[in-house]
């Protein structure tokens, strides 16, 4: 019960953070800033609440069956809530004092994949993780949100059980791809998630492409190497 209460408390704290970020949106008068913050809210809330929903559903099943697994699950949910709350606070700090880089980018990306994997039981494979020694903070955030949104979509819409994430660097560009084994779709209507990806990439001269089908959904992105060290 102690772990459950702590998990609920973290969810409540995260929700408070979401509300604070929403208040910042209402106070903003610049359209570009409003669009940017809206994308931040969508990405953070969608990813964090997906994890929490799955954890709570699993907790109900385990309540009378396996207390050891229940404790492990609640500990993972608590960590996921903490991570979401930290990202909300970071987004608020970015509005006030500029971007911060709390962890090396590849460490953050690997942590994202492992947290998502534990929370949803979707296997996430991160490979070919190559980036320049230094990236502009805005580029790091854009790539992080792209992977985060791709994982969430694969789970929610594609019902995938496995996702591969790859980064590659050549002489001209940084490439990113996400491929899942979900249900896919021949025709795709861009929602706020894919639109947000395209807008984020476009700010750095990047392009987005995707393809669905019977065997899953794949997303590709390409960002010019010349843009990797510059803010839009």
C-alpha positions in Angstrom: 0.0 0.0 0.0 2.9 2.4 0.7 4.3 1.9 -2.8 0.8 2.4 -4.3 0.3 5.6 -2.3 3.7 6.9 -3.4 2.9 6.0 -7.1 -0.4 7.9 -6.9 1.3 10.8 -5.2 3.8 11.0 -8.1 1.0 10.9 -10.6 -0.8 13.8 -8.8 2.5 15.8 -8.8 3.0 15.2 -12.5 -0.6 16.3 -13.1 0.1 19.5 -11.2 3.1 20.1 -13.4 1.0 19.6 -16.5 -1.5 22.2 -15.3 1.4 24.6 -14.6 2.7 24.1 -18.1 -0.8 24.6 -19.5 -1.0 27.9 -17.6 2.2 29.0 -19.3 0.5 28.3 -22.7 -2.4 30.5 -21.8 -0.1 33.4 -20.8 1.9 33.2 -24.1 1.0 35.7 -26.7 3.2 34.6 -29.5 1.8 32.0 -31.9 5.1 30.2 -32.5 5.6 29.8 -28.8 2.1 28.5 -28.2 2.6 25.9 -30.9 5.9 24.8 -29.4 4.5 24.5 -25.9 1.4 22.6 -27.2 3.7 20.0 -28.8 5.6 19.8 -25.5 2.4 19.2 -23.5 1.2 16.6 -26.0 4.4 14.6 -26.0 5.0 14.7 -22.2 1.4 14.0 -21.2 0.8 11.3 -23.9 3.9 9.3 -23.1 3.7 9.6 -19.3 0.0 8.9 -19.0 0.3 5.9 -21.4 2.9 4.4 -19.0 0.8 5.1 -15.9 -2.4 3.7 -17.4 -0.7 0.5 -18.4 0.9 0.2 -14.9 -2.4 0.7 -13.1 -4.2 -1.8 -15.3 -1.5 -4.4 -14.6 -1.5 -3.5 -10.9 -5.2 -4.4 -10.6 -4.5 -7.8 -12.2 -1.5 -8.5 -9.9 -3.2 -7.2 -6.7 -4.4 -10.7 -5.6 -1.9 -12.8 -7.5 1.8 -11.7 -7.1 2.7 -9.1 -4.6 6.4 -9.2 -5.5 5.7 -8.4 -9.2 3.2 -5.8 -8.0 5.8 -4.0 -5.9 8.2 -4.1 -8.9 5.6 -2.7 -11.2 4.6 0.1 -8.8 8.3 1.0 -8.4 8.6 1.3 -12.2 5.5 3.4 -12.4 6.8 5.6 -9.7 10.0 6.2 -11.6 8.1 6.9 -14.8 6.0 9.5 -13.0 9.1 11.1 -11.5 10.6 11.2 -15.0 7.5 12.9 -16.5 7.4 15.4 -13.7 11.1 16.2 -14.2 10.4 16.8 -17.9 7.5 19.1 -17.2 9.7 21.1 -14.8 12.5 21.2 -17.4 10.0 22.5 -20.0 9.0 25.3 -17.5 12.6 26.2 -16.9 13.2 26.4 -20.7 10.4 29.0 -20.9 12.1 31.1 -18.3 15.9 30.6 -18.5 16.6 28.6 -21.7 17.2 24.9 -22.4 19.2 22.7 -20.0 21.0 19.4 -20.8 20.7 17.2 -17.6 22.1 14.1 -19.2 24.1 13.2 -22.3 21.8 12.8 -25.2 22.4 9.1 -25.9 22.0 8.3 -22.2 18.7 10.1 -22.1 17.5 8.3 -25.3 18.5 4.9 -23.9 16.8 5.7 -20.6 13.6 6.6 -22.5 13.6 3.3 -24.4 14.3 1.3 -21.2 11.5 3.1 -19.2 9.0 2.6 -22.0 10.0 -1.1 -22.3 9.4 -1.7 -18.6 6.1 0.2 -18.5 4.5 -1.4 -21.6 6.3 -4.7 -22.1 7.0 -3.6 -25.7 10.5 -4.6 -26.7 12.6 -1.6 -27.8 15.9 -2.0 -29.6 18.2 1.0 -29.9 20.9 0.6 -32.5 23.4 2.5 -34.5 23.2 5.4 -32.0 25.7 7.8 -33.7 25.6 11.5 -33.2 28.2 14.3 -33.3 30.0 14.9 -30.0 27.9 18.0 -29.5 24.4 18.8 -30.6 22.4 22.0 -30.2 20.0 21.6 -27.2 17.1 22.2 -29.6 18.2 19.4 -31.9 18.5 17.0 -28.9 15.0 17.9 -27.7 13.6 17.5 -31.2 15.1 14.0 -31.6 14.1 13.0 -28.2 10.5 14.0 -28.7 10.4 12.3 -32.1 11.5 8.9 -30.6 9.1 9.4 -27.7 6.1 10.1 -30.0 7.1 7.2 -32.2 7.1 4.7 -29.3 3.8 6.0 -28.0 2.1 5.7 -31.4 3.5 2.2 -32.0 2.0 1.1 -28.7 -1.3 3.0 -28.8 -2.2 2.8 -32.4 -0.3 -0.1 -33.8 -0.5 -2.4 -30.8 3.1 -3.3 -31.5 5.1 -5.7 -29.4 8.5 -4.7 -30.8 10.0 -1.4 -32.0 13.5 -0.7 -33.4 15.0 2.7 -33.1 18.1 3.6 -35.1 20.3 6.7 -35.6 22.9 7.0 -38.3 25.4 9.8 -39.3 26.8 10.2 -42.8 28.7 13.0 -44.5 25.6 15.1 -45.1 22.9 14.3 -42.6 21.8 12.6 -39.4 19.1 9.9 -40.1 16.6 8.5 -37.6 14.2 5.6 -38.1 11.6 3.9 -36.0 10.0 0.6 -37.2 7.4 -1.4 -35.3 5.6 -4.8 -35.9 2.2 -3.4 -35.2 -1.0 -3.5 -37.3 0.1 -0.5 -39.5 -2.2 1.3 -42.0 -2.0 1.8 -45.7 -3.5 5.2 -45.5 -2.4 7.5 -42.6 -4.1 10.8 -41.5 -1.6 13.0 -39.8 -2.6 13.8 -36.2 -0.9 16.1 -33.8 1.8 13.6 -33.2 3.1 13.2 -36.8 2.4 16.9 -37.5 4.4 17.9 -34.5 7.3 15.7 -35.7 7.2 17.3 -39.2 7.1 20.8 -37.7 10.0 20.1 -35.3 12.1 18.7 -38.1 11.2 21.5 -40.5 12.6 24.0 -38.0 16.0 22.5 -38.6 15.6 21.9 -42.4 14.8 18.2 -41.8 12.3 16.0 -43.6 9.9 13.3 -42.4 8.6 10.3 -44.2 6.6 7.3 -43.1 5.0 4.1 -44.5 2.4 1.8 -43.0 1.3 -1.7 -44.0 0.2 -5.1 -42.9 3.5 -5.7 -41.1 3.9 -2.5 -39.2 4.7 1.2 -39.4 8.0 2.8 -40.2 9.1 6.5 -39.7 12.2 8.1 -41.3 13.7 11.4 -40.6 16.7 13.2 -42.1 18.4 16.3 -40.6 21.1 18.2 -42.5 24.4 17.9 -40.8 24.9 21.6 -41.1 21.9 22.2 -38.8 22.9 19.9 -36.0 24.8 22.5 -34.0 22.5 25.4 -34.6 19.3 26.6 -33.0 16.4 27.4 -35.4 
